[in-house]
Amino acid sequence: MANYLKRPNGTEDVTPAQIHKWHTVEQVVRQTAESFGFSEMRIPTFETTELFQRSVGETTDVVQKEMYSVIAKETQFTLRPEGTAGTIRAMLQNGMLAEALPQKVYYILSCFRHERPQAGRLREFHQFGIEMAGSQSPYADAEVILTARTVLNTLGLKDIVLNLNSIGCPACRAKYQEALKAYFEPHRDALCETCQERLVRNPMRLLDCKSAEDQAIAKDAPVILDYLCEECKEHFEAVKSALTEMGIEYVVNPRIVRGLDYYTKTVFEFITTSIGAQGTVCAGGRYDGLIEQLGGQHIPALGFGMGLERLILTMEKQGLSFMEPSVCNVYLAPMDDSARPAALKFANALREMGVRAEFDLLGRTFKAQMKYANKIAAKYLVVLGSNELEQGTGKLKNMQNGEQKEIRLDSAEHFTADYTEISLSEMLGSSAE
């Protein structure tokens, strides 16, 4: 086995052979977000640890087990485990929430969590997310869900089910927490150690446990929908009505509680069966108390996050198409050293017109250059030799169909490369004289 250093467990390299898949997804999410009025925002890769303790919640698995933190000069920093807390912090710090509302932003960023790597779940992963601050309307909930649905539809994903729930406000949720404590208390000794602690500090986290034994106990636990106050109940009904008006199908799933403490009222997940047990491709909801919790005024907010790795994995599993990989449009093959200056000049002129052009940099034989042009899937080949340059001609080959023709370098004759009309005389300029 080769003795070279390898990437850390739970991370992935994206090679040039795979990058077109990422470009496909990134292009769709950007265009969709901007069509809904969201603008891009970029935030630091790390924040003070306190930010995530206050927002995500100290009893969550993310804070207790999964964060990457470091102490530097007595200040503790954490690589972001998710995008919402840092984005809301940035909106507050930069005065955006004092401007016209709603504020609508999106981001594409990397996140870090120390958990067991598996299909679609890595320790460094990438998220597309949106955040909307300033509206408490149920139509804002429906609009955010529609944004996610539009991304999934545009990518062509099939068999995606929207699961919807409401986890209420702090007032009605307090009553639900008491009901959960009463239900789970007789089973305390059978719960895992983590859930025994959750039973005291945050019983709703019990419903999110991955232990098969704890899931079996939770099967008959009370459901939050039976404990919603009138305001939360009316809001949830209005969200469902708005989704129906827009033709968005959903399944009410009272077991969705989300793994982060800042959520309130509407929570949702888009789930697929294409990638195994970890089938959530998008998750989000409302977090009306988060801005206040981070030191701002009481401003309602909501959003979602999508894992890019999971989107790509699902597309691959479903056999969906991606944009074509970027390839060489024109490969210039100098037949000898005397033609290399002309090849260099020709290549740069093509690049200035937005054409991807390459030429031999290894001193290959002409035969080896032909093989290389085939390997890189070049669309066109232009043969340049000393005789051709003296005669003011070049040989053009269409690598897709094999057609060849002689072209005059001092004429206005054109050839097409990637839908761009290119004049050879313009490309070579003085070298054709």
Secondary structure, DSSP 8 states (H G I E B T S, - for coil): --------TT-----TTTHHHHHHHHHHHHHHHHHTT-EE----SEEEHHHHHHHT-TTSHIIIII--EEEETTEEEEE-SSSHHHHHHHHHHTTGGGSSS-EEEEEEEEEE--S--BTTB-SEEEEEEEEEES---HHHHHHHHHHHHHHHHHHT--SEEEEEEE---HHHHHHHHHHHHHHHGGGGGGS-HHHHHHHHH-GGGGGG---HHHHHHHTT---GGGG--HHHHHHHHHHHHHHHHTT---EE-TT---SSTT-EEEEEEEEESTTSS--EEEEEEE-TTHHHHTTS----EEEEEEEHHHHHHHHHHTT---------SEEEEESSGGGHHHHHHHHHHHHHTT--EEE--S---HHHHHHHHHHTT-SEEEEE-HHHHHHTEEEEEETTT--EEEEETTS--EEEETTEEEEHHHHHGGGG-
